[in-house]
Amino acid sequence: MEHDTQKEVSAKLPTSFQLPLRKLLSSWEIYPILLLAAFLRLYCINTTEFDGDQADIFAMAHNAVSHGHLVATSNVASIGIFNPPAIIYALMVPATFSPDPVGGAVLTALLAIVAVLLTYIFTRRYYGRLAGTWAALLYATAFVPVFYARFMWNQNMLLLFVPLFFWFLFRGVVARRVLWLFPSLVLFGLLIQFHASTIILIVPLLAALALAPRSTFRWYDIALGLAGLLFIYSSYIYWLFQSNFLDINTILHTTSKVALIDGQAFYFYQQLLGPLPEPITSGLSLFGPYALAFSLIKSVMSLLLLGGACLALVLVIRERSDKASVATRRSFIAGLGHWWIALRQSPFRCGLLLLLIWQIIPLLYLTHHDIVLRLHYFIMFMPGPFILAGFFLAATLNWLHKRSARLQVARIAVLVMGVLLVVAQCLISFGYVYDSAYGRYVDYAWGVSTIIP
């Protein structure tokens, strides 16, 4: 089955990895997906969460616009350091038009909607139209992306900028086009400004440098990238000098604590896939009485994610060439070298490997931590789980479609399961939106703190 699946999945890939605008606009499925994403992220957005962090960052943005300030830092992070100012400059856009902080929430929601569109285009471009449709549907309706898209916060900007970062990595590794390293370096710097945990994404960046053909590099990429990083960090560097590098000392002191190795990272990663324990389980919640039934969402999504990861791993490791197996039997080192050369020559396999590195290596790293983990640290993994789930669903449906008539019942069952999963996700996300908009929750069981185990 793996051999047949590899041939069939590879055959679905566009050889040029291009998606013309005309073809995109004629794709009818993207319009209901975007309408659904917009409804869940913008409905009653005037009831958005507004706490201390939200007040601080929007007030700084409004003051910067009103008085023409150059901003060096933003709000204070949980570990006691001042965050870099990227979020302030982003919020200066809505603050220019109105002092109403709802504008910041609207901007966050709009960027999150663009992230759904980017997920569709990205997945369709590299893994086919069916995979793109499933990935975008699952991502548009999932509870956690909707939750973080409905209020302004530094790390909520990662909903757009993480997939944009991987868009450029895939441009070099899979599409094998130039002008990818410079924007990747600048975007990597922006990701760290939005949340320092994304420094772990240097691993897929280094993997992209190893996998991308040398022909995609230009001498000026490094120079432009370093210049871009210096530009976006210039005011923050000034602050560091003025404060005698107080924040650097705080970071070093914070990370000197005793490290733990536990399963929190896996717990939080799985939380990305389904409804959270609270406030869904609150008796006031719209779907509270049905919480047990909706808890199946996480189990089904976990199976789809695991299936997508396993399928991607098989396609990355297994070669279709008989010469590879002969080389492996002669010498393990020779076989490994042949495998690496064959991998570098296959854009499809390189892309899957980069996708797996994104989802696996940072997760394993976070199992060893010396600070308290939070769910918002894991926004940097999105929309990766939904891309893998959509990839697996599309591959399964395509594989069953080419089999005997007896297996068409199984294909219909998989299709119905996927539709029910999307409907269930949509209902639970709407339930959250409705509950938060109309006060159907217990105050102490609401907010980001409710997702800490």
C-alpha positions as CSV (number, residue, x, y, z in Angstrom):
1,M,0.0,0.0,0.0
2,E,2.8,2.4,0.9
3,H,4.4,1.9,-2.6
4,D,1.1,2.6,-4.4
5,T,0.3,5.5,-2.1
6,Q,3.7,7.1,-2.8
7,K,3.2,6.9,-6.6
8,E,-0.4,8.2,-6.4
9,V,0.4,11.0,-4.0
10,S,3.4,12.0,-6.1
11,A,1.3,12.0,-9.3
12,K,-1.1,14.5,-7.7
13,L,1.6,17.1,-7.3
14,P,1.9,20.0,-9.8
15,T,5.3,19.8,-11.5
16,S,5.7,23.6,-11.4
17,F,4.3,24.1,-7.9
18,Q,2.5,27.1,-9.1
19,L,-1.1,28.2,-8.5
20,P,-2.1,30.9,-10.9
21,L,-4.4,33.6,-9.5
22,R,-7.0,32.8,-12.2
23,K,-7.2,29.2,-11.0
24,L,-7.4,30.3,-7.4
25,L,-10.3,32.7,-8.0
26,S,-12.2,30.0,-10.0
27,S,-11.9,27.5,-7.0
28,W,-15.4,27.7,-5.6
29,E,-14.6,25.9,-2.3
30,I,-12.4,28.7,-1.0
31,Y,-15.3,31.2,-0.8
32,P,-17.4,29.2,1.7
33,I,-14.2,28.4,3.7
34,L,-13.3,32.0,4.0
35,L,-16.9,33.0,4.9
36,L,-17.0,30.4,7.6
37,A,-13.6,31.5,8.9
38,A,-14.6,35.2,8.8
39,F,-17.9,34.5,10.7
40,L,-16.2,32.5,13.5
41,R,-13.5,35.2,13.9
42,L,-15.5,38.4,13.5
43,Y,-18.9,37.6,14.9
44,C,-19.5,39.9,17.9
45,I,-15.9,40.9,17.9
46,N,-16.9,44.0,20.0
47,T,-17.0,41.6,23.0
48,T,-13.4,40.7,22.6
49,E,-11.2,40.0,25.6
50,F,-9.6,43.1,27.0
51,D,-7.1,42.7,29.8
52,G,-3.9,44.3,31.0
53,D,-1.8,43.2,28.1
54,Q,-4.4,44.4,25.6
55,A,-4.7,47.8,27.3
56,D,-0.9,48.2,27.4
57,I,-0.1,47.3,23.8
58,F,-2.9,49.3,22.2
59,A,-2.3,52.3,24.4
60,M,1.3,52.3,23.4
61,A,0.3,52.0,19.7
62,H,-2.2,54.9,20.0
63,N,0.4,57.1,21.9
64,A,3.0,56.4,19.2
65,V,0.6,57.5,16.5
66,S,-0.7,60.5,18.4
67,H,2.7,61.8,19.4
68,G,5.0,60.5,16.7
69,H,7.0,58.3,19.1
70,L,9.6,55.8,18.0
71,V,8.8,52.6,19.9
72,A,11.7,50.6,21.4
73,T,9.7,47.9,23.4
74,S,6.2,46.7,24.0
75,N,4.6,45.2,27.1
76,V,6.3,43.1,29.8
77,A,6.5,39.4,29.2
78,S,5.6,36.8,31.8
79,I,9.3,36.2,32.7
80,G,9.8,40.0,33.5
81,I,11.5,41.3,30.3
82,F,10.2,43.9,27.9
83,N,9.1,42.4,24.6
84,P,10.4,43.8,21.3
85,P,8.1,46.3,19.6
86,A,6.7,44.5,16.5
87,I,3.2,44.2,18.0
88,I,3.1,47.9,18.7
89,Y,4.0,48.8,15.1
90,A,1.3,46.3,13.9
91,L,-1.3,47.9,16.1
92,M,-0.4,51.4,14.9
93,V,-2.3,50.6,11.8
94,P,-5.8,50.4,13.4
95,A,-4.8,53.0,16.0
96,T,-4.2,55.5,13.1
97,F,-7.9,55.3,12.2
98,S,-9.5,55.1,15.6
99,P,-8.6,55.1,19.3
100,D,-11.1,52.3,19.8
101,P,-9.1,49.2,20.9
102,V,-11.6,46.9,19.1
103,G,-9.7,47.9,16.0
104,G,-6.7,45.8,17.3
105,A,-8.9,42.8,17.7
106,V,-10.4,43.3,14.2
107,L,-6.8,43.4,12.8
108,T,-5.9,40.2,14.6
109,A,-9.0,38.5,13.3
110,L,-8.4,39.7,9.7
111,L,-4.8,38.5,9.7
112,A,-6.1,35.1,11.0
113,I,-8.6,34.9,8.1
114,V,-5.7,35.6,5.7
115,A,-3.9,32.7,7.5
116,V,-6.7,30.4,6.5
117,L,-6.4,31.5,2.9
118,L,-2.7,31.0,3.1
119,T,-3.1,27.5,4.5
120,Y,-5.4,26.6,1.6
121,I,-3.1,28.0,-1.1
122,F,0.0,26.5,0.5
123,T,-1.4,23.0,0.9
124,R,-3.1,23.0,-2.5
125,R,0.1,24.2,-4.2
126,Y,2.3,21.4,-2.7
127,Y,-0.2,18.6,-2.0
128,G,-3.2,19.1,-4.2
129,R,-6.6,20.7,-4.2
130,L,-8.4,18.1,-2.1
131,A,-5.7,18.3,0.6
132,G,-5.8,22.1,0.5
133,T,-9.6,22.1,1.0
134,W,-9.5,19.7,3.9
135,A,-6.6,21.5,5.6
136,A,-8.3,24.9,5.3
137,L,-11.7,23.6,6.4
138,L,-10.2,21.9,9.5
139,Y,-8.1,24.9,10.4
140,A,-10.9,27.4,9.7
141,T,-13.3,25.7,12.1
142,A,-10.9,24.4,14.9
143,F,-11.5,25.8,18.3
144,V,-8.0,27.0,19.3
145,P,-7.2,29.0,16.2
146,V,-10.6,30.7,16.6
147,F,-9.9,31.4,20.2
148,Y,-6.6,33.1,19.6
149,A,-7.9,35.0,16.5
150,R,-10.5,36.9,18.5
151,F,-8.3,39.2,20.7
152,M,-5.2,41.1,20.2
153,W,-2.0,39.8,21.8
154,N,1.6,39.6,20.8
155,Q,1.7,35.8,20.0
156,N,-1.7,35.9,18.2
157,M,0.1,37.5,15.3
158,L,1.9,34.2,14.8
159,L,-1.3,32.8,13.3
160,L,-0.3,34.5,10.1
161,F,3.4,35.0,10.2
162,V,4.3,31.4,11.0
163,P,2.7,30.0,7.8
164,L,4.1,32.9,5.9
165,F,7.6,32.0,7.2
166,F,7.1,28.4,6.0
167,W,5.8,29.7,2.7
168,F,9.2,31.1,1.9
169,L,11.1,28.1,3.2
170,F,9.1,25.9,0.9
171,R,9.7,28.4,-1.9
172,G,13.4,27.5,-1.7
173,V,13.2,23.8,-0.7
174,V,10.3,22.6,-2.8
175,A,9.5,25.2,-5.5
176,R,13.3,25.8,-5.8
177,R,13.1,29.4,-6.6
178,V,15.4,32.3,-5.7
179,L,14.6,35.1,-3.2
180,W,13.5,32.9,-0.3
181,L,16.3,33.2,2.3
182,F,16.2,37.0,2.7
183,P,12.5,37.1,3.6
184,S,12.8,34.0,5.7
185,L,15.5,35.6,7.9
186,V,13.4,38.8,8.3
187,L,10.3,36.8,9.1
188,F,12.2,34.7,11.6
189,G,13.3,37.9,13.4
190,L,9.6,39.0,13.5
191,L,8.5,35.7,14.9
192,I,10.9,36.1,17.8
193,Q,9.6,39.6,18.4
194,F,6.0,38.3,18.6
195,H,7.0,35.5,21.0
196,A,10.5,34.4,22.0
197,S,9.6,30.7,22.0
198,T,9.7,30.8,18.2
199,I,13.4,30.9,18.3
200,I,13.1,27.1,18.2
201,L,12.0,27.5,14.6
202,I,15.6,28.0,13.7
203,V,15.7,24.2,13.3
204,P,13.5,24.1,10.2
205,L,15.3,27.2,8.9
206,L,18.6,25.4,9.2
207,A,17.0,22.3,7.6
208,A,15.8,24.4,4.7
209,L,19.4,25.7,4.2
210,A,20.5,22.1,4.0
211,L,17.7,20.9,1.7
212,A,17.4,23.9,-0.7
213,P,19.5,23.6,-3.9
214,R,22.6,25.8,-4.1
215,S,21.1,27.5,-7.2
216,T,18.5,29.1,-5.1
217,F,21.0,31.1,-3.0
218,R,22.3,34.5,-3.9
219,W,25.2,36.3,-2.3
220,Y,23.1,39.2,-1.3
221,D,20.5,37.1,0.5
222,I,22.6,37.0,3.7
223,A,23.5,40.7,3.5
224,L,19.8,41.7,2.9
225,G,18.7,39.4,5.7
226,L,21.1,40.8,8.2
227,A,20.2,44.3,7.2
228,G,16.6,43.6,7.6
229,L,17.1,42.0,11.0
230,L,19.2,45.0,12.1
231,F,16.4,47.4,10.9
232,I,13.5,45.6,12.8
233,Y,15.6,45.3,15.9
234,S,17.3,48.7,15.8
235,S,15.1,50.4,18.4
236,Y,15.1,47.4,20.7
237,I,18.9,47.2,20.5
238,Y,19.0,50.8,21.5
239,W,16.8,50.0,24.5
240,L,19.2,47.1,25.5
241,F,22.2,49.5,25.6
242,Q,20.2,52.1,27.5
243,S,19.1,49.5,30.1
244,N,22.6,48.0,30.4
245,F,21.3,44.7,28.9
246,L,18.9,44.2,31.9
247,D,16.6,42.0,29.9
248,I,19.4,39.7,28.7
249,N,20.5,39.3,32.4
250,T,16.9,38.4,33.3
251,I,16.7,35.8,30.5
252,L,19.9,34.2,31.6
253,H,18.7,34.2,35.2
254,T,15.3,32.7,34.3
255,T,16.8,29.9,32.2
256,S,19.2,28.9,35.0
257,K,16.4,27.1,36.9
258,V,16.3,23.3,37.2
259,A,15.0,21.8,33.9
260,L,12.1,19.3,33.8
261,I,11.4,16.5,31.4
262,D,7.7,15.7,31.2
263,G,4.8,15.3,28.9
264,Q,3.4,18.8,29.1
265,A,4.5,19.6,25.6
266,F,2.5,16.7,24.2
267,Y,-0.5,17.6,26.2
268,F,-0.5,21.2,24.9
269,Y,0.2,20.1,21.4
270,Q,-2.8,17.8,21.5
271,Q,-4.9,20.7,22.9
272,L,-4.4,22.4,19.5
273,L,-6.6,19.7,17.9
274,G,-9.8,19.9,19.9
275,P,-12.0,21.7,22.3
276,L,-10.5,22.8,25.6
277,P,-11.8,21.4,28.9
278,E,-13.1,24.9,30.0
279,P,-15.3,26.8,29.6
280,I,-16.9,24.2,27.3
281,T,-17.7,22.1,30.3
282,S,-19.3,24.9,32.2
283,G,-23.0,24.4,32.8
284,L,-23.7,27.8,31.3
285,S,-22.1,26.9,28.0
286,L,-24.3,26.5,25.0
287,F,-22.8,23.0,24.2
288,G,-21.9,22.2,27.8
289,P,-24.4,19.2,28.1
290,Y,-22.8,17.7,24.9
291,A,-19.1,18.1,26.0
292,L,-18.6,14.3,26.1
293,A,-19.7,13.9,22.5
294,F,-17.6,16.8,21.3
295,S,-14.5,15.4,23.1
296,L,-14.3,12.9,20.3
297,I,-13.0,15.7,18.1
298,K,-9.6,15.6,19.7
299,S,-9.4,11.8,19.3
300,V,-10.3,11.8,15.6
301,M,-8.0,14.7,14.9
302,S,-5.2,13.0,16.7
303,L,-5.6,9.9,14.5
304,L,-5.7,12.0,11.3
305,L,-2.6,13.9,12.4
306,L,-0.8,10.6,13.4
307,G,-1.8,9.1,10.0
308,G,-0.5,12.1,8.1
309,A,2.8,12.1,10.0
310,C,3.3,8.4,9.4
311,L,2.4,8.6,5.8
312,A,4.8,11.6,5.3
313,L,7.5,9.7,7.1
314,V,7.1,6.7,4.9
315,L,7.2,8.8,1.8
316,V,10.3,10.5,3.0
317,I,12.2,7.4,4.0
318,R,11.1,4.9,1.3
319,E,12.7,5.2,-2.1
320,R,11.0,3.7,-5.2
321,S,14.3,3.1,-6.9
322,D,15.6,-0.5,-6.8
323,K,19.2,0.9,-7.0
324,A,18.7,2.4,-3.5
325,S,18.0,-1.0,-2.0
326,V,21.0,-2.5,-3.7
327,A,23.3,0.3,-2.4
328,T,21.9,-0.2,1.1
329,R,22.7,-3.9,1.0
330,R,26.3,-3.2,0.0
331,S,27.0,-0.7,2.7
332,F,24.8,1.2,5.2
333,I,26.9,4.4,4.7
334,A,26.7,4.1,0.9
335,G,23.0,3.5,1.1
336,L,22.6,6.5,3.4
337,G,24.5,8.7,1.1
338,H,22.5,7.5,-1.9
339,W,19.3,8.1,0.1
340,W,20.4,11.7,0.9
341,I,21.2,12.4,-2.7
342,A,17.9,11.0,-3.9
343,L,16.1,13.0,-1.2
344,R,17.7,16.2,-2.3
345,Q,16.6,15.5,-5.9
346,S,12.9,15.1,-4.8
347,P,11.2,18.4,-4.0
348,F,8.1,16.5,-2.8
349,R,10.1,14.4,-0.2
350,C,12.1,17.4,0.9
351,G,8.9,19.3,1.6
352,L,7.4,16.5,3.6
353,L,10.7,16.2,5.6
354,L,10.6,20.0,6.3
355,L,7.0,19.7,7.4
356,L,7.9,16.8,9.8
357,I,10.8,18.7,11.2
358,W,8.6,21.7,11.9
359,Q,6.1,19.5,13.9
360,I,8.5,17.1,15.6
361,I,11.8,18.6,16.5
362,P,10.5,21.7,18.4
363,L,8.0,19.5,20.2
364,L,10.6,17.2,21.4
365,Y,12.8,20.1,22.5
366,L,9.9,21.5,24.6
367,T,9.6,18.3,26.6
368,H,12.8,19.5,28.3
369,H,12.0,22.9,29.8
370,D,12.9,25.1,32.7
371,I,9.9,27.5,32.6
372,V,6.2,26.9,32.9
373,L,4.7,26.0,29.5
374,R,1.6,27.7,28.2
375,L,-0.7,26.8,25.3
376,H,0.1,30.0,23.4
377,Y,3.7,28.8,23.1
378,F,2.4,26.2,20.7
379,I,0.8,28.6,18.2
380,M,4.0,28.3,16.3
381,F,3.0,24.7,15.3
382,M,-0.1,25.9,13.5
383,P,-1.4,25.2,10.9
384,G,1.0,22.3,10.6
385,P,-1.3,19.7,12.3
386,F,-4.2,20.6,10.0
387,I,-2.0,20.4,6.9
388,L,-0.9,16.9,7.9
389,A,-4.5,15.9,8.7
390,G,-5.8,17.3,5.4
391,F,-2.9,15.6,3.5
392,F,-3.8,12.2,5.1
393,L,-7.5,12.6,4.4
394,A,-6.9,13.5,0.7
395,A,-4.4,10.6,0.3
396,T,-6.8,8.1,1.8
397,L,-9.7,9.3,-0.3
398,N,-7.6,9.2,-3.5
399,W,-6.3,5.7,-2.7
400,L,-9.8,4.3,-2.0
401,H,-11.1,6.0,-5.1
402,K,-8.7,3.9,-7.3
403,R,-9.6,0.6,-5.6
404,S,-12.4,-1.9,-6.3
405,A,-16.0,-1.0,-6.0
406,R,-16.3,-2.9,-2.7
407,L,-14.0,-0.2,-1.1
408,Q,-16.1,2.7,-2.2
409,V,-18.2,2.2,0.9
410,A,-15.1,2.8,2.9
411,R,-14.4,5.9,0.9
412,I,-17.9,7.2,1.5
413,A,-17.4,6.5,5.2
414,V,-14.2,8.4,5.4
415,L,-15.8,11.3,3.5
416,V,-18.8,11.4,5.9
417,M,-16.4,11.2,8.9
418,G,-14.5,14.2,7.5
419,V,-17.7,16.2,7.0
420,L,-19.0,15.4,10.5
421,L,-15.6,16.4,12.0
422,V,-15.8,19.8,10.3
423,V,-19.4,20.3,11.4
424,A,-18.6,19.3,15.0
425,Q,-15.6,21.7,15.0
426,C,-17.8,24.4,13.6
427,L,-20.4,23.9,16.2
428,I,-18.1,23.9,19.2
429,S,-16.2,27.0,17.9
430,F,-19.5,28.8,17.4
431,G,-20.5,27.7,20.9
432,Y,-17.4,29.4,22.2
433,V,-18.1,32.6,20.3
434,Y,-21.7,32.6,21.4
435,D,-20.8,32.0,25.0
436,S,-18.1,34.7,25.1
437,A,-20.4,37.2,23.4
438,Y,-23.4,36.7,25.6
439,G,-21.8,35.9,28.9
440,R,-22.6,32.2,29.2
441,Y,-19.6,31.4,31.2
442,V,-18.2,31.5,34.8
443,D,-15.8,34.4,35.2
444,Y,-13.1,32.6,37.0
445,A,-13.2,29.7,34.4
446,W,-12.6,31.9,31.4
447,G,-9.5,33.2,29.6
448,V,-6.1,31.8,28.8
449,S,-5.6,30.5,32.3
450,T,-8.3,27.9,31.8
451,I,-6.1,25.9,29.4
452,I,-3.3,25.2,31.8
453,P,-3.5,21.6,33.1
